[in-house]
Amino acid sequence: MASVELRSLTKHFDQVKAVDNVDLKISDGEFLVLLGPSGSGKTTLMRLCAGLEQPTAGRLFINGQVVNDFPPRERGIAMVFQSYALYPHKTVFKNISFPLTVEKLGKKEIKQKVEWAAGLLGIGHLLDRRPAQISGGEKQRVAIARALVRTPKVLLLDEPLSNLDAQVRQAARVELKKFHREIGVTTIYVTHDQAEAMGLGDRIAVMKSGRIRQIGTPDVIYHDPADTFVAGFIGIPPMNFVEQQDVMVGFRPEAFHPSNLAHAENRITFRFKIMRVENLGSNKLAYGTIGDAKVIANLPVRIPLEEGKEYDFSVRKSDLRYYDKDKGVRIDRARS
Ligand code: ATP
């Protein structure tokens, strides 16, 4: 296992700053999630770590050693791609053992390693099948097993669950977390799915336009977003924003309650005009406006609300976040 450090790491493709001066320290054994919209530089950053791209500037350290000039094979990093890239004509066993055959390991050692990785990922019974004969979730595990047999110091996972349907995806997330706890390999995981990021990451780095906008635990990223981009990107529905005396006031939809149901102390009240109510079974969403601002409340189903009516709603002061109206950066002090 290993720590990974990026210092001013930069990658330009002509005019595009795919990765722009990124500083990042990942501890030994950490599960770090890179989260960001399409084109924000996540895959490029992973490819730089793997040695599949050369940086335009900056340095990459693994366990304190600069590895800029190391070819991919010598970095001790394994990468699992979104497509899994399995060989269709090889069995699961041969797919997993492939990197070991390339390294010319003995048959017995290969068998031991494949069985260890397959056991860890619960695919020991599939070793004789071909990729076409297993499910998407199983293919993903084969790809991870293939990455693990070389006992990498660092594991890079680029949207490994994106080809799975929602239910399998959730189960795969739980499996992935369990396997990471067992093996403890330093992992960098790319996704644009925030539920995945919140559920898996020890820390999340939120990227936009090649830069890291914020890095922190899921709790900090959710409750103390550093700017309006992060606040709007994390949370379904995202944070609400209302302009007040030249600042943007932000609050989460679940922090916004009818005033008659809350103690008035330490709260501020807004007049909320409800346009539409959506019942989602476990909760309901009320879409409406405060002045000109579009706002959403996330409420228990039992609360009676009528579309087209206005209500007094309020937010605890401690749940309000303040942002610069023009720059979007946080201007009150973060909680932690
Ligand atoms: P996605 O979630 O869609 O995979 P991403 O966050 O992984 O996106 P990257 O694939 O790293 O983003 O791309 C970052 C930027 O760099 C994009 O503007 C992309 O078009 C550009 N880019 C990536 N690879 C190349 C390349 N080989 N040549 C030119 N531009 C590239």
Residues whose N, C-alpha, C, O or C-beta is under 5 A from the ligand:
A	BS01	ATP	F13 V16 A18 P37 S38 G39 S40 G41 K42 T43 T44 L45
